[in-house]
Amino acid sequence: MDDKVSLTTPLNHPSYAGHFPGNPVIPGVLLLDLVVNALGRGAPSAIVGVKFHRALKPGESFELTWKSAGAMSRFRCTRDAALLADGSLEFGAAR
């Protein structure tokens, strides 16, 4: 992976109320939104594949690493060397 950035999940987000009451975790769609924004390539045309391995809590930091080649970007989210999520996104014209 070529590029790397540290990100922090938001402390407050409307989705936390239902995900899960009293013990909020970051919904996968919110984590993907953080990844997409950090990549700075606009909205992906396709989510080629994503796997969520471990949960993140509000306010926790993680490392995002990625490599882009053409329309594809492959990413990994880690915290303290533990894999949180990884996947591939396609950018450009919709399929």
Protein Blocks (a to p, Z undefined) as FASTA:
>chain_A
ZZdcdddddfbdfklmmmcghiacddfklmmmmmmmmnonojafbdfbacdfbdcdehia
cddddddehjbccddddeehiafbgcdddedjdZZ
